[in-house]
């Protein structure tokens, strides 16, 4: 009886250890609206271990709580760094461009499209190594860069790049920002996405303030030709693609004057913010066109489960997974 009791206790301990080892990474993201709300997603490998019929649940709960607390602290730390960096850049721009709006917008748009180049570069690298294979992220990030490029072309047509100093400053900040974002995205995609959200949030606030102050004057000025072509052109697939919170074809801007142009640019920045916020939760980004596709299975067929946007450490860990296990995951998906 004594041996049976010892055996039962050992079995329970081993079962708890297996549970902890099978425990998947807790994913969390802080949503900062009027107050911070921490949303924690906890996921477990399905059918990875037998049910314990309630045994060891207290140990798992305490383990989950400690991991969640650590993850939340890391998120707050990452976001504090991002907010500090964003505020520092804003102070510099406020000092240099307090009375030169178009030049400021040119610098902002030169900087704003850089993260999407960085995201795609890292994702292509992961894909080359066989760590990642999912079309949604590349499609959406390319559409975002396409949108920001047209914002930049609009500012150039308005004369925002007429000074050599403005071009020099914007381009050199962009180069530094690119490599910083690449490194940040490799280490923590969540942190990189939040930083981009901060930048896009500042762009939205800047355009919104400009529209409120100069709205009457802007309504008297004609819209740049490039803006009319982009917002009212024939093929608006990419325009719909970056707006992941909207159904395709639901937003069709009217461009009658310069006021309409800046109004739509401001709204674009709001959509970028929503997309960047969605990206901070792993696996939460989907192409808006994928929901309308009757052949969605063909698109999902190229997905490697749990192999996208998890950072370099997680990608390397998955790269040593046995081919048989990868094949099993593909069959499950």
JOQUITA-V606734 format. One record per residue. N is the residue number from 1. RES is the residue in one small letter. PHI is phi as a letter, one per 40 degrees, with the letter a starting at -180 (NA if undefined). OMEGA is omega in whole degrees, -180 to 180 (NA if undefined). Layout:
((N	RES	PHI	OMEGA) (N	RES	PHI	OMEGA))
This chain:
((1	x	NA	179) (2	x	c	180) (3	x	c	179) (4	x	c	179) (5	x	c	179) (6	x	c	179) (7	x	c	-179) (8	x	c	179) (9	x	c	178) (10	x	c	180) (11	x	c	179) (12	x	c	180) (13	x	c	179) (14	x	c	180) (15	x	c	177) (16	x	c	178) (17	x	c	178) (18	x	c	179) (19	x	d	-180) (20	x	c	-180) (21	x	c	-180) (22	x	c	-177) (23	x	c	-180) (24	x	c	-180) (25	x	d	175) (26	x	c	179) (27	x	b	-177) (28	x	a	174) (29	x	a	180) (30	x	c	176) (31	x	c	-178) (32	x	b	174) (33	x	b	176) (34	x	c	175) (35	x	a	-177) (36	x	c	175) (37	x	b	-179) (38	x	c	179) (39	x	b	-176) (40	x	b	176) (41	x	b	179) (42	x	b	-179) (43	x	b	179) (44	x	b	178) (45	x	c	180) (46	x	c	176) (47	x	f	-179) (48	x	c	176) (49	x	a	-178) (50	x	c	178) (51	x	c	-176) (52	x	b	180) (53	x	f	175) (54	x	g	-179) (55	x	c	175) (56	x	g	-177) (57	x	c	180) (58	x	c	178) (59	x	c	179) (60	x	c	-178) (61	x	c	179) (62	x	c	178) (63	x	c	179) (64	x	c	-178) (65	x	c	-179) (66	x	c	178) (67	x	c	179) (68	x	c	179) (69	x	c	178) (70	x	c	-180) (71	x	c	179) (72	x	c	178) (73	x	c	179) (74	x	c	180) (75	x	c	179) (76	x	c	179) (77	x	c	179) (78	x	d	-177) (79	x	c	176) (80	x	c	178) (81	x	c	-179) (82	x	c	-180) (83	x	c	178) (84	x	c	180) (85	x	c	-180) (86	x	c	179) (87	x	c	179) (88	x	c	179) (89	x	c	180) (90	x	c	179) (91	x	c	178) (92	x	c	180) (93	x	c	178) (94	x	c	-180) (95	x	c	-175) (96	x	c	-170) (97	x	b	-177) (98	x	c	-180) (99	x	b	-180) (100	x	b	-171) (101	x	c	-175) (102	x	c	177) (103	x	c	177) (104	x	c	180) (105	x	c	177) (106	x	c	179) (107	x	c	-180) (108	x	d	-177) (109	x	c	175) (110	x	c	-179) (111	x	c	-169) (112	x	c	-178) (113	x	c	-176) (114	x	c	-178) (115	x	d	-178) (116	x	c	172) (117	x	c	-178) (118	x	c	179) (119	x	d	-178) (120	x	c	179) (121	x	c	-179) (122	x	c	-180) (123	x	c	175) (124	x	c	178) (125	x	c	178) (126	x	c	-180) (127	x	c	179) (128	x	c	179) (129	x	c	-180) (130	x	g	-178) (131	x	c	-169) (132	x	a	178) (133	x	a	-180) (134	x	a	-172) (135	x	c	-172) (136	x	d	-177) (137	x	c	-180) (138	x	c	180) (139	x	c	-177) (140	x	c	-180) (141	x	c	176) (142	x	c	179) (143	x	c	177) (144	x	c	178) (145	x	c	178) (146	x	c	178) (147	x	c	-180) (148	x	c	178) (149	x	c	180) (150	x	c	171) (151	x	d	-180) (152	x	c	179) (153	x	c	177) (154	x	c	-180) (155	x	c	176) (156	x	c	178) (157	x	c	178) (158	x	c	177) (159	x	g	-178) (160	x	c	-179) (161	x	b	-174) (162	x	c	-180) (163	x	c	179) (164	x	c	-178) (165	x	c	-179) (166	x	c	178) (167	x	c	-180) (168	x	c	-178) (169	x	c	-177) (170	x	c	-176) (171	x	c	-180) (172	x	c	173) (173	x	c	-179) (174	x	c	179) (175	x	c	178) (176	x	c	-178) (177	x	c	-180) (178	x	c	-177) (179	x	c	176) (180	x	c	-179) (181	x	c	176) (182	x	d	180) (183	x	c	-179) (184	x	c	-178) (185	x	c	177) (186	x	c	-177) (187	x	c	-177) (188	x	a	177) (189	x	d	180) (190	x	d	180) (191	x	c	180) (192	x	c	179) (193	x	c	179) (194	x	c	178) (195	x	c	177) (196	x	c	176) (197	x	c	178) (198	x	c	179) (199	x	c	180) (200	x	c	177) (201	x	c	176) (202	x	c	179) (203	x	c	178) (204	x	d	-178) (205	x	c	-180) (206	x	c	179) (207	x	c	-180) (208	x	c	178) (209	x	c	180) (210	x	c	-180) (211	x	c	-179) (212	x	c	-179) (213	x	c	-173) (214	x	b	-173) (215	x	d	-178) (216	x	c	179) (217	x	c	-179) (218	x	c	-180) (219	x	c	-180) (220	x	c	-174) (221	x	b	-180) (222	x	c	178) (223	x	c	175) (224	x	c	-177) (225	x	c	-179) (226	x	c	179) (227	x	c	179) (228	x	c	-180) (229	x	c	-176) (230	x	c	-173) (231	x	c	-177) (232	x	b	-179) (233	x	c	-175) (234	x	c	-175) (235	x	b	-179) (236	x	b	-180) (237	x	d	-178) (238	x	c	176) (239	x	c	177) (240	x	c	-171) (241	x	c	-175) (242	x	c	-179) (243	x	c	-172) (244	x	c	179) (245	x	c	-177) (246	x	b	174) (247	x	c	178) (248	x	d	180) (249	x	g	-177) (250	x	c	180) (251	x	b	178) (252	x	b	-173) (253	x	c	169) (254	x	b	-178) (255	x	b	180) (256	x	b	-180) (257	x	a	-177) (258	x	c	177) (259	x	c	179) (260	x	c	180) (261	x	c	-178) (262	x	c	176) (263	x	c	-180) (264	x	c	175) (265	x	c	177) (266	x	d	180) (267	x	c	175) (268	x	c	-179) (269	x	c	177) (270	x	c	179) (271	x	c	176) (272	x	c	179) (273	x	d	-180) (274	x	c	-180) (275	x	c	179) (276	x	c	177) (277	x	c	179) (278	x	c	-178) (279	x	c	-176) (280	x	c	171) (281	x	b	-174) (282	x	d	177) (283	x	g	-174) (284	x	c	-178) (285	x	c	177) (286	x	b	175) (287	x	c	179) (288	x	c	179) (289	x	c	-177) (290	x	c	-180) (291	x	c	-179) (292	x	c	-173) (293	x	c	175) (294	x	c	-180) (295	x	b	-176) (296	x	c	-179) (297	x	c	180) (298	x	c	180) (299	x	c	-179) (300	x	c	-179) (301	x	c	-179) (302	x	c	-178) (303	x	c	170) (304	x	c	-175) (305	x	d	178) (306	x	f	-178) (307	x	b	-178) (308	x	b	170) (309	x	f	179) (310	x	b	-180) (311	x	g	-172) (312	x	c	-178) (313	x	c	-180) (314	x	c	180) (315	x	c	179) (316	x	c	179) (317	x	c	-179) (318	x	c	-178) (319	x	c	180) (320	x	c	176) (321	x	c	-177) (322	x	c	178) (323	x	d	-179) (324	x	c	180) (325	x	c	177) (326	x	c	180) (327	x	c	178) (328	x	c	179) (329	x	c	-180) (330	x	c	179) (331	x	c	-180) (332	x	c	-179) (333	x	c	NA))
